[in-house]
Amino acid sequence: MKNIDVPCFIYKKSSGCKKTSLSLFKMFPILFAICISWLLYYILTITDVFPKEKGKWGYAARTDLYTDVLYKSAWFRFPYPGVFASIIKSVGDYYACAWMTGAPPPPVHAIGRGIGMEGITCLLGGAWGASSGFSSYSQNIGAIGITKTASRRVIQVGAFVMIVHGCLGKLGALFVTIPQPVIGGMFFVMFGMVAAIGISNLRNVVLDSSRNLFVIGTSLFLGLALPMWIQKNPGMINTGSSEFDQILTALFGTSMLFAGLLGFFLDNTLPGTDEERGMLYWKRMREQTSSDESQELNLYNLPAFIQRQIDKVHCFTFLPFCPGYSSSFSSAIKRICCKTNKDVKFTVNETNVNEDLGCNL
Protein backbone atom coordinates (compact mmCIF):
# COMPACT_ATOMS: atom_id res chain seq x y z
CA MET A 1 0.00 0.00 0.00
CA LYS A 2 3.02 2.32 0.11
CA ASN A 3 2.40 3.19 -3.55
CA ILE A 4 -1.18 4.37 -2.86
CA ASP A 5 -1.56 8.15 -2.60
CA VAL A 6 -4.45 9.34 -0.43
CA PRO A 7 -6.25 12.41 -1.88
CA CYS A 8 -6.71 15.37 0.44
CA PHE A 9 -7.17 19.13 0.29
CA ILE A 10 -5.03 21.99 1.51
CA TYR A 11 -5.87 25.68 1.80
CA LYS A 12 -3.57 28.57 0.97
CA LYS A 13 -4.54 32.19 1.15
CA SER A 14 -3.01 32.92 -2.25
CA SER A 15 -4.51 30.03 -4.22
CA GLY A 16 -7.43 28.95 -2.03
CA CYS A 17 -8.44 25.31 -1.62
CA LYS A 18 -6.34 22.93 -3.66
CA LYS A 19 -6.39 19.18 -4.14
CA THR A 20 -3.23 17.24 -3.40
CA SER A 21 -2.19 13.73 -2.39
CA LEU A 22 -0.15 12.27 0.43
CA SER A 23 1.64 8.93 0.69
CA LEU A 24 0.21 8.25 4.14
CA PHE A 25 0.91 4.51 4.08
CA LYS A 26 4.55 5.21 3.22
CA MET A 27 4.87 7.96 5.83
CA PHE A 28 3.17 6.23 8.78
CA PRO A 29 3.56 2.44 8.37
CA ILE A 30 4.32 1.77 12.05
CA LEU A 31 1.51 4.01 13.31
CA PHE A 32 -1.04 2.31 11.05
CA ALA A 33 0.22 -1.14 12.05
CA ILE A 34 -0.13 -0.32 15.76
CA CYS A 35 -3.60 1.22 15.38
CA ILE A 36 -4.97 -1.63 13.24
CA SER A 37 -3.55 -4.29 15.58
CA TRP A 38 -4.80 -2.39 18.62
CA LEU A 39 -8.32 -2.19 17.15
CA LEU A 40 -8.27 -5.89 16.24
CA TYR A 41 -7.24 -6.90 19.76
CA TYR A 42 -9.94 -4.64 21.21
CA ILE A 43 -12.60 -6.39 19.12
CA LEU A 44 -11.29 -9.80 20.16
CA THR A 45 -11.34 -8.65 23.80
CA ILE A 46 -14.94 -7.36 23.93
CA THR A 47 -16.15 -10.48 22.09
CA ASP A 48 -14.42 -12.68 24.73
CA VAL A 49 -12.25 -14.46 22.17
CA PHE A 50 -9.33 -13.96 24.55
CA PRO A 51 -9.76 -15.74 27.91
CA LYS A 52 -10.32 -13.81 31.13
CA GLU A 53 -8.36 -16.30 33.23
CA LYS A 54 -4.80 -15.25 33.94
CA GLY A 55 -2.18 -17.66 32.65
CA LYS A 56 -4.16 -18.99 29.69
CA TRP A 57 -3.01 -18.49 26.12
CA GLY A 58 -4.15 -15.13 24.77
CA TYR A 59 -4.78 -13.50 28.16
CA ALA A 60 -1.85 -11.07 27.76
CA ALA A 61 -3.38 -9.80 24.50
CA ARG A 62 -6.49 -8.38 26.18
CA THR A 63 -6.83 -4.59 26.04
CA ASP A 64 -8.67 -4.31 29.37
CA LEU A 65 -5.84 -5.51 31.61
CA TYR A 66 -4.79 -2.02 32.65
CA THR A 67 -8.03 -0.06 32.26
CA ASP A 68 -7.92 0.76 35.99
CA VAL A 69 -4.93 2.99 35.23
CA LEU A 70 -7.08 4.87 32.74
CA TYR A 71 -9.86 5.38 35.28
CA LYS A 72 -7.59 6.33 38.20
CA SER A 73 -5.38 8.77 36.31
CA ALA A 74 -6.09 12.48 36.59
CA TRP A 75 -7.34 14.51 33.69
CA PHE A 76 -4.58 17.05 34.19
CA ARG A 77 -1.49 17.14 36.38
CA PHE A 78 1.65 19.18 36.92
CA PRO A 79 4.97 17.32 37.29
CA TYR A 80 6.43 17.46 40.79
CA PRO A 81 10.05 17.61 41.92
CA GLY A 82 12.06 15.09 43.89
CA VAL A 83 13.56 12.50 41.54
CA PHE A 84 17.13 12.47 40.23
CA ALA A 85 17.93 11.20 36.75
CA SER A 86 21.20 10.35 35.02
CA ILE A 87 22.49 11.18 31.57
CA ILE A 88 23.22 8.53 28.97
CA LYS A 89 26.05 9.07 26.54
CA SER A 90 24.66 9.22 23.04
CA VAL A 91 27.65 9.74 20.76
CA GLY A 92 26.93 6.48 18.93
CA ASP A 93 23.35 7.56 18.30
CA TYR A 94 24.53 10.84 16.82
CA TYR A 95 26.81 9.12 14.32
CA ALA A 96 24.19 6.48 13.47
CA CYS A 97 21.53 9.14 12.91
CA ALA A 98 23.84 11.11 10.63
CA TRP A 99 24.60 7.99 8.62
CA MET A 100 20.92 7.03 8.33
CA THR A 101 19.96 10.48 7.04
CA GLY A 102 22.89 10.86 4.65
CA ALA A 103 24.36 13.77 6.62
CA PRO A 104 28.09 14.20 7.25
CA PRO A 105 29.41 12.92 10.60
CA PRO A 106 28.65 15.37 13.40
CA PRO A 107 31.56 17.70 14.31
CA VAL A 108 32.91 18.11 17.82
CA HIS A 109 30.75 21.13 18.66
CA ALA A 110 27.55 19.32 17.63
CA ILE A 111 28.34 16.33 19.85
CA GLY A 112 29.25 18.60 22.75
CA ARG A 113 26.05 20.60 22.32
CA GLY A 114 23.94 17.45 22.18
CA ILE A 115 25.42 15.88 25.32
CA GLY A 116 25.24 19.23 27.12
CA MET A 117 21.53 19.59 26.32
CA GLU A 118 20.90 16.03 27.52
CA GLY A 119 22.57 16.92 30.81
CA ILE A 120 20.37 20.00 31.19
CA THR A 121 17.19 18.07 30.40
CA CYS A 122 18.16 15.36 32.91
CA LEU A 123 18.52 18.02 35.60
CA LEU A 124 15.13 19.49 34.66
CA GLY A 125 13.57 16.04 34.53
CA GLY A 126 14.85 15.29 38.01
CA ALA A 127 13.45 18.58 39.29
CA TRP A 128 10.06 17.88 37.72
CA GLY A 129 9.77 14.37 39.07
CA ALA A 130 10.60 12.25 36.02
CA SER A 131 11.61 8.66 36.74
CA SER A 132 14.29 8.20 34.09
CA GLY A 133 17.01 10.05 32.23
CA PHE A 134 16.22 12.19 29.19
CA SER A 135 18.43 11.28 26.29
CA SER A 136 18.46 10.18 22.68
CA TYR A 137 17.34 6.58 22.26
CA SER A 138 18.41 3.98 19.75
CA GLN A 139 14.77 3.11 19.02
CA ASN A 140 14.38 6.48 17.33
CA ILE A 141 17.26 5.63 15.01
CA GLY A 142 15.43 2.44 14.09
CA ALA A 143 12.25 4.44 13.45
CA ILE A 144 14.17 6.71 11.07
CA GLY A 145 15.47 3.66 9.22
CA ILE A 146 11.94 2.28 8.78
CA THR A 147 9.98 5.44 8.01
CA LYS A 148 12.78 7.29 6.14
CA THR A 149 11.56 10.41 7.94
CA ALA A 150 14.14 12.52 9.77
CA SER A 151 12.67 16.00 9.55
CA ARG A 152 13.34 18.31 12.48
CA ARG A 153 9.74 19.49 12.26
CA VAL A 154 8.54 15.92 12.82
CA ILE A 155 10.73 15.67 15.93
CA GLN A 156 9.44 19.00 17.23
CA VAL A 157 5.80 18.00 16.71
CA GLY A 158 6.48 14.66 18.38
CA ALA A 159 8.03 16.45 21.37
CA PHE A 160 4.94 18.66 21.67
CA VAL A 161 2.64 15.63 21.56
CA MET A 162 4.64 13.92 24.33
CA ILE A 163 4.50 17.06 26.48
CA VAL A 164 0.72 17.08 26.10
CA HIS A 165 0.55 13.38 26.99
CA GLY A 166 2.64 14.03 30.08
CA CYS A 167 0.17 16.67 31.31
CA LEU A 168 -3.08 14.99 30.26
CA GLY A 169 -3.08 11.95 32.51
CA LYS A 170 -5.93 10.05 30.91
CA LEU A 171 -4.61 10.57 27.39
CA GLY A 172 -1.24 9.17 28.41
CA ALA A 173 -2.86 6.30 30.31
CA LEU A 174 -4.83 5.36 27.21
CA PHE A 175 -1.66 4.00 25.63
CA VAL A 176 -1.21 1.62 28.56
CA THR A 177 -4.08 -0.40 27.07
CA ILE A 178 -2.01 -1.31 24.00
CA PRO A 179 -1.72 -5.14 24.18
CA GLN A 180 1.67 -6.63 24.92
CA PRO A 181 1.79 -8.62 21.65
CA VAL A 182 1.43 -5.37 19.69
CA ILE A 183 4.31 -3.81 21.64
CA GLY A 184 6.31 -7.00 21.18
CA GLY A 185 5.79 -6.94 17.43
CA MET A 186 6.84 -3.30 17.31
CA PHE A 187 9.98 -4.12 19.32
CA PHE A 188 10.89 -6.88 16.87
CA VAL A 189 11.05 -4.34 14.07
CA MET A 190 12.56 -1.48 16.07
CA PHE A 191 15.33 -3.42 17.80
CA GLY A 192 15.97 -5.40 14.65
CA MET A 193 16.76 -2.12 12.92
CA VAL A 194 18.85 -0.99 15.89
CA ALA A 195 20.90 -4.20 15.75
CA ALA A 196 21.35 -3.87 11.99
CA ILE A 197 22.46 -0.25 12.29
CA GLY A 198 24.94 -1.23 14.99
CA ILE A 199 26.41 -3.96 12.81
CA SER A 200 26.53 -1.60 9.84
CA ASN A 201 29.09 0.50 11.73
CA LEU A 202 31.54 -2.30 10.95
CA ARG A 203 31.26 -1.66 7.22
CA ASN A 204 34.60 0.16 7.23
CA VAL A 205 36.65 -2.64 8.79
CA VAL A 206 38.16 -5.51 6.83
CA LEU A 207 35.75 -8.38 7.42
CA ASP A 208 38.03 -10.80 5.56
CA SER A 209 40.51 -10.53 8.42
CA SER A 210 40.46 -13.44 10.89
CA ARG A 211 41.63 -10.99 13.55
CA ASN A 212 38.53 -8.80 13.10
CA LEU A 213 36.20 -11.80 12.94
CA PHE A 214 37.64 -13.04 16.24
CA VAL A 215 37.07 -9.67 17.92
CA ILE A 216 33.52 -9.33 16.61
CA GLY A 217 32.46 -12.93 17.24
CA THR A 218 33.97 -13.18 20.72
CA SER A 219 32.48 -9.88 21.83
CA LEU A 220 29.00 -10.77 20.58
CA PHE A 221 28.97 -14.31 21.98
CA LEU A 222 30.40 -13.51 25.42
CA GLY A 223 28.33 -10.32 25.53
CA LEU A 224 25.21 -12.50 25.35
CA ALA A 225 26.39 -15.57 27.29
CA LEU A 226 28.08 -14.12 30.39
CA PRO A 227 25.31 -11.68 31.42
CA MET A 228 22.73 -14.45 31.01
CA TRP A 229 24.85 -16.76 33.17
CA ILE A 230 25.15 -14.08 35.85
CA GLN A 231 21.38 -13.51 35.86
CA LYS A 232 20.68 -17.24 36.21
CA ASN A 233 23.31 -17.71 38.92
CA PRO A 234 22.88 -14.90 41.43
CA GLY A 235 25.47 -14.71 44.17
CA MET A 236 28.31 -16.14 42.07
CA ILE A 237 30.20 -12.86 42.34
CA ASN A 238 31.44 -12.71 45.94
CA THR A 239 34.21 -10.25 46.74
CA GLY A 240 33.38 -9.88 50.42
CA SER A 241 31.61 -6.55 49.94
CA SER A 242 27.90 -6.73 49.20
CA GLU A 243 27.84 -3.24 47.69
CA PHE A 244 30.74 -3.98 45.36
CA ASP A 245 29.13 -7.31 44.43
CA GLN A 246 25.94 -5.51 43.43
CA ILE A 247 27.89 -3.06 41.28
CA LEU A 248 29.79 -5.83 39.48
CA THR A 249 26.60 -7.85 39.00
CA ALA A 250 24.83 -4.85 37.46
CA LEU A 251 27.77 -4.04 35.18
CA PHE A 252 28.59 -7.55 33.98
CA GLY A 253 24.90 -8.42 33.79
CA THR A 254 24.42 -5.79 31.07
CA SER A 255 25.10 -7.34 27.67
CA MET A 256 25.73 -4.08 25.84
CA LEU A 257 28.25 -2.82 28.38
CA PHE A 258 30.18 -6.07 28.72
CA ALA A 259 30.34 -6.69 24.96
CA GLY A 260 31.47 -3.11 24.37
CA LEU A 261 34.24 -3.31 26.99
CA LEU A 262 35.41 -6.67 25.70
CA GLY A 263 35.43 -5.47 22.09
CA PHE A 264 37.33 -2.32 23.12
CA PHE A 265 39.94 -4.39 24.98
CA LEU A 266 40.47 -6.93 22.20
CA ASP A 267 40.58 -4.34 19.41
CA ASN A 268 43.26 -2.34 21.22
CA THR A 269 45.44 -5.29 22.29
CA LEU A 270 45.44 -7.61 19.27
CA PRO A 271 47.85 -6.39 16.55
CA GLY A 272 46.19 -4.92 13.49
CA THR A 273 46.80 -2.21 10.90
CA ASP A 274 44.79 1.02 10.80
CA GLU A 275 43.27 -0.03 7.48
CA GLU A 276 42.34 -3.44 8.89
CA ARG A 277 40.64 -1.85 11.91
CA GLY A 278 38.84 0.78 9.82
CA MET A 279 40.70 3.65 11.49
CA LEU A 280 41.61 5.27 8.18
CA TYR A 281 37.94 6.00 7.54
CA TRP A 282 37.50 7.70 10.93
CA LYS A 283 40.67 9.74 10.42
CA ARG A 284 39.28 11.04 7.15
CA MET A 285 35.98 11.84 8.86
CA ARG A 286 37.74 13.77 11.63
CA GLU A 287 39.66 15.75 9.06
CA GLN A 288 36.44 16.52 7.21
CA THR A 289 34.55 17.62 10.32
CA SER A 290 37.42 19.83 11.46
CA SER A 291 37.55 21.73 8.15
CA ASP A 292 35.80 25.10 8.01
CA GLU A 293 35.50 24.89 4.23
CA SER A 294 33.01 22.01 4.37
CA GLN A 295 29.69 23.68 3.51
CA GLU A 296 27.74 20.53 4.33
CA LEU A 297 28.58 20.96 8.01
CA ASN A 298 26.50 24.14 8.13
CA LEU A 299 23.47 21.98 8.86
CA TYR A 300 24.89 21.53 12.37
CA ASN A 301 24.88 25.29 12.98
CA LEU A 302 22.49 27.02 15.32
CA PRO A 303 19.45 28.90 13.92
CA ALA A 304 20.56 31.64 11.53
CA PHE A 305 19.66 34.64 13.71
CA ILE A 306 21.67 33.13 16.61
CA GLN A 307 24.55 31.95 14.42
CA ARG A 308 25.09 35.45 13.00
CA GLN A 309 25.56 36.88 16.48
CA ILE A 310 27.93 34.10 17.52
CA ASP A 311 30.10 34.61 14.44
CA LYS A 312 30.71 38.21 15.51
CA VAL A 313 32.30 37.19 18.85
CA HIS A 314 35.67 35.46 18.50
CA CYS A 315 35.76 34.02 22.03
CA PHE A 316 32.90 31.65 21.14
CA THR A 317 35.45 29.75 19.05
CA PHE A 318 36.83 28.29 22.28
CA LEU A 319 33.46 27.06 23.61
CA PRO A 320 33.00 23.34 22.81
CA PHE A 321 29.27 23.68 22.08
CA CYS A 322 29.50 26.54 19.58
CA PRO A 323 29.85 26.06 15.82
CA GLY A 324 33.40 26.78 14.74
CA TYR A 325 34.91 25.21 17.85
CA SER A 326 38.03 23.14 17.33
CA SER A 327 39.69 20.95 19.94
CA SER A 328 43.03 22.07 18.53
CA PHE A 329 44.32 25.32 20.04
CA SER A 330 46.31 26.22 16.96
CA SER A 331 43.26 25.72 14.74
CA ALA A 332 41.26 28.11 16.89
CA ILE A 333 44.05 30.71 16.72
CA LYS A 334 44.16 30.33 12.94
CA ARG A 335 40.42 30.94 12.75
CA ILE A 336 40.68 34.13 14.78
CA CYS A 337 43.63 35.24 12.67
CA CYS A 338 41.58 34.82 9.50
CA LYS A 339 38.71 36.88 10.92
CA THR A 340 40.94 39.67 12.20
CA ASN A 341 43.51 39.44 9.38
CA LYS A 342 46.32 40.08 11.89
CA ASP A 343 49.47 38.35 13.06
CA VAL A 344 49.06 36.49 16.33
CA LYS A 345 51.57 36.22 19.15
CA PHE A 346 51.01 33.48 21.69
CA THR A 347 52.93 31.30 24.16
CA VAL A 348 53.49 27.57 23.79
CA ASN A 349 55.28 25.65 26.57
CA GLU A 350 56.53 28.94 28.10
CA THR A 351 58.23 29.90 24.82
CA ASN A 352 57.16 33.02 22.96
CA VAL A 353 56.30 32.29 19.36
CA ASN A 354 55.56 35.09 16.91
CA GLU A 355 54.17 33.44 13.82
CA ASP A 356 52.17 34.58 10.84
CA LEU A 357 49.63 31.77 10.84
CA GLY A 358 47.98 32.85 7.61
CA CYS A 359 44.51 31.93 6.48
CA ASN A 360 45.18 28.67 4.71
CA LEU A 361 43.15 26.31 6.85
C-alpha positions in Angstrom: 0.0 0.0 0.0 3.0 2.3 0.1 2.4 3.2 -3.5 -1.2 4.4 -2.9 -1.6 8.2 -2.6 -4.5 9.3 -0.4 -6.2 12.4 -1.9 -6.7 15.4 0.4 -7.2 19.1 0.3 -5.0 22.0 1.5 -5.9 25.7 1.8 -3.6 28.6 1.0 -4.5 32.2 1.2 -3.0 32.9 -2.2 -4.5 30.0 -4.2 -7.4 29.0 -2.0 -8.4 25.3 -1.6 -6.3 22.9 -3.7 -6.4 19.2 -4.1 -3.2 17.2 -3.4 -2.2 13.7 -2.4 -0.1 12.3 0.4 1.6 8.9 0.7 0.2 8.3 4.1 0.9 4.5 4.1 4.5 5.2 3.2 4.9 8.0 5.8 3.2 6.2 8.8 3.6 2.4 8.4 4.3 1.8 12.0 1.5 4.0 13.3 -1.0 2.3 11.0 0.2 -1.1 12.1 -0.1 -0.3 15.8 -3.6 1.2 15.4 -5.0 -1.6 13.2 -3.6 -4.3 15.6 -4.8 -2.4 18.6 -8.3 -2.2 17.2 -8.3 -5.9 16.2 -7.2 -6.9 19.8 -9.9 -4.6 21.2 -12.6 -6.4 19.1 -11.3 -9.8 20.2 -11.3 -8.6 23.8 -14.9 -7.4 23.9 -16.2 -10.5 22.1 -14.4 -12.7 24.7 -12.3 -14.5 22.2 -9.3 -14.0 24.5 -9.8 -15.7 27.9 -10.3 -13.8 31.1 -8.4 -16.3 33.2 -4.8 -15.3 33.9 -2.2 -17.7 32.6 -4.2 -19.0 29.7 -3.0 -18.5 26.1 -4.2 -15.1 24.8 -4.8 -13.5 28.2 -1.8 -11.1 27.8 -3.4 -9.8 24.5 -6.5 -8.4 26.2 -6.8 -4.6 26.0 -8.7 -4.3 29.4 -5.8 -5.5 31.6 -4.8 -2.0 32.6 -8.0 -0.1 32.3 -7.9 0.8 36.0 -4.9 3.0 35.2 -7.1 4.9 32.7 -9.9 5.4 35.3 -7.6 6.3 38.2 -5.4 8.8 36.3 -6.1 12.5 36.6 -7.3 14.5 33.7 -4.6 17.0 34.2 -1.5 17.1 36.4 1.7 19.2 36.9 5.0 17.3 37.3 6.4 17.5 40.8 10.1 17.6 41.9 12.1 15.1 43.9 13.6 12.5 41.5 17.1 12.5 40.2 17.9 11.2 36.7 21.2 10.4 35.0 22.5 11.2 31.6 23.2 8.5 29.0 26.1 9.1 26.5 24.7 9.2 23.0 27.6 9.7 20.8 26.9 6.5 18.9 23.3 7.6 18.3 24.5 10.8 16.8 26.8 9.1 14.3 24.2 6.5 13.5 21.5 9.1 12.9 23.8 11.1 10.6 24.6 8.0 8.6 20.9 7.0 8.3 20.0 10.5 7.0 22.9 10.9 4.7 24.4 13.8 6.6 28.1 14.2 7.2 29.4 12.9 10.6 28.6 15.4 13.4 31.6 17.7 14.3 32.9 18.1 17.8 30.8 21.1 18.7 27.5 19.3 17.6 28.3 16.3 19.8 29.3 18.6 22.7 26.0 20.6 22.3 23.9 17.4 22.2 25.4 15.9 25.3 25.2 19.2 27.1 21.5 19.6 26.3 20.9 16.0 27.5 22.6 16.9 30.8 20.4 20.0 31.2 17.2 18.1 30.4 18.2 15.4 32.9 18.5 18.0 35.6 15.1 19.5 34.7 13.6 16.0 34.5 14.8 15.3 38.0 13.4 18.6 39.3 10.1 17.9 37.7 9.8 14.4 39.1 10.6 12.2 36.0 11.6 8.7 36.7 14.3 8.2 34.1 17.0 10.0 32.2 16.2 12.2 29.2 18.4 11.3 26.3 18.5 10.2 22.7 17.3 6.6 22.3 18.4 4.0 19.7 14.8 3.1 19.0 14.4 6.5 17.3 17.3 5.6 15.0 15.4 2.4 14.1 12.2 4.4 13.4 14.2 6.7 11.1 15.5 3.7 9.2 11.9 2.3 8.8 10.0 5.4 8.0 12.8 7.3 6.1 11.6 10.4 7.9 14.1 12.5 9.8 12.7 16.0 9.5 13.3 18.3 12.5 9.7 19.5 12.3 8.5 15.9 12.8 10.7 15.7 15.9 9.4 19.0 17.2 5.8 18.0 16.7 6.5 14.7 18.4 8.0 16.5 21.4 4.9 18.7 21.7 2.6 15.6 21.6 4.6 13.9 24.3 4.5 17.1 26.5 0.7 17.1 26.1 0.5 13.4 27.0 2.6 14.0 30.1 0.2 16.7 31.3 -3.1 15.0 30.3 -3.1 11.9 32.5 -5.9 10.0 30.9 -4.6 10.6 27.4 -1.2 9.2 28.4 -2.9 6.3 30.3 -4.8 5.4 27.2 -1.7 4.0 25.6 -1.2 1.6 28.6 -4.1 -0.4 27.1 -2.0 -1.3 24.0 -1.7 -5.1 24.2 1.7 -6.6 24.9 1.8 -8.6 21.6 1.4 -5.4 19.7 4.3 -3.8 21.6 6.3 -7.0 21.2 5.8 -6.9 17.4 6.8 -3.3 17.3 10.0 -4.1 19.3 10.9 -6.9 16.9 11.0 -4.3 14.1 12.6 -1.5 16.1 15.3 -3.4 17.8 16.0 -5.4 14.6 16.8 -2.1 12.9 18.8 -1.0 15.9 20.9 -4.2 15.8 21.3 -3.9 12.0 22.5 -0.3 12.3 24.9 -1.2 15.0 26.4 -4.0 12.8 26.5 -1.6 9.8 29.1 0.5 11.7 31.5 -2.3 10.9 31.3 -1.7 7.2 34.6 0.2 7.2 36.6 -2.6 8.8 38.2 -5.5 6.8 35.8 -8.4 7.4 38.0 -10.8 5.6 40.5 -10.5 8.4 40.5 -13.4 10.9 41.6 -11.0 13.5 38.5 -8.8 13.1 36.2 -11.8 12.9 37.6 -13.0 16.2 37.1 -9.7 17.9 33.5 -9.3 16.6 32.5 -12.9 17.2 34.0 -13.2 20.7 32.5 -9.9 21.8 29.0 -10.8 20.6 29.0 -14.3 22.0 30.4 -13.5 25.4 28.3 -10.3 25.5 25.2 -12.5 25.4 26.4 -15.6 27.3 28.1 -14.1 30.4 25.3 -11.7 31.4 22.7 -14.5 31.0 24.9 -16.8 33.2 25.2 -14.1 35.9 21.4 -13.5 35.9 20.7 -17.2 36.2 23.3 -17.7 38.9 22.9 -14.9 41.4 25.5 -14.7 44.2 28.3 -16.1 42.1 30.2 -12.9 42.3 31.4 -12.7 45.9 34.2 -10.2 46.7 33.4 -9.9 50.4 31.6 -6.5 49.9 27.9 -6.7 49.2 27.8 -3.2 47.7 30.7 -4.0 45.4 29.1 -7.3 44.4 25.9 -5.5 43.4 27.9 -3.1 41.3 29.8 -5.8 39.5 26.6 -7.8 39.0 24.8 -4.9 37.5 27.8 -4.0 35.2 28.6 -7.6 34.0 24.9 -8.4 33.8 24.4 -5.8 31.1 25.1 -7.3 27.7 25.7 -4.1 25.8 28.3 -2.8 28.4 30.2 -6.1 28.7 30.3 -6.7 25.0 31.5 -3.1 24.4 34.2 -3.3 27.0 35.4 -6.7 25.7 35.4 -5.5 22.1 37.3 -2.3 23.1 39.9 -4.4 25.0 40.5 -6.9 22.2 40.6 -4.3 19.4 43.3 -2.3 21.2 45.4 -5.3 22.3 45.4 -7.6 19.3 47.9 -6.4 16.6 46.2 -4.9 13.5 46.8 -2.2 10.9 44.8 1.0 10.8 43.3 0.0 7.5 42.3 -3.4 8.9 40.6 -1.8 11.9 38.8 0.8 9.8 40.7 3.6 11.5 41.6 5.3 8.2 37.9 6.0 7.5 37.5 7.7 10.9 40.7 9.7 10.4 39.3 11.0 7.2 36.0 11.8 8.9 37.7 13.8 11.6 39.7 15.8 9.1 36.4 16.5 7.2 34.5 17.6 10.3 37.4 19.8 11.5 37.5 21.7 8.2 35.8 25.1 8.0 35.5 24.9 4.2 33.0 22.0 4.4 29.7 23.7 3.5 27.7 20.5 4.3 28.6 21.0 8.0 26.5 24.1 8.1 23.5 22.0 8.9 24.9 21.5 12.4 24.9 25.3 13.0 22.5 27.0 15.3 19.5 28.9 13.9 20.6 31.6 11.5 19.7 34.6 13.7 21.7 33.1 16.6 24.5 32.0 14.4 25.1 35.4 13.0 25.6 36.9 16.5 27.9 34.1 17.5 30.1 34.6 14.4 30.7 38.2 15.5 32.3 37.2 18.8 35.7 35.5 18.5 35.8 34.0 22.0 32.9 31.6 21.1 35.5 29.8 19.0 36.8 28.3 22.3 33.5 27.1 23.6 33.0 23.3 22.8 29.3 23.7 22.1 29.5 26.5 19.6 29.8 26.1 15.8 33.4 26.8 14.7 34.9 25.2 17.8 38.0 23.1 17.3 39.7 21.0 19.9 43.0 22.1 18.5 44.3 25.3 20.0 46.3 26.2 17.0 43.3 25.7 14.7 41.3 28.1 16.9 44.1 30.7 16.7 44.2 30.3 12.9 40.4 30.9 12.7 40.7 34.1 14.8 43.6 35.2 12.7 41.6 34.8 9.5 38.7 36.9 10.9 40.9 39.7 12.2 43.5 39.4 9.4 46.3 40.1 11.9 49.5 38.3 13.1 49.1 36.5 16.3 51.6 36.2 19.2 51.0 33.5 21.7 52.9 31.3 24.2 53.5 27.6 23.8 55.3 25.7 26.6 56.5 28.9 28.1 58.2 29.9 24.8 57.2 33.0 23.0 56.3 32.3 19.4 55.6 35.1 16.9 54.2 33.4 13.8 52.2 34.6 10.8 49.6 31.8 10.8 48.0 32.8 7.6 44.5 31.9 6.5 45.2 28.7 4.7 43.1 26.3 6.9 
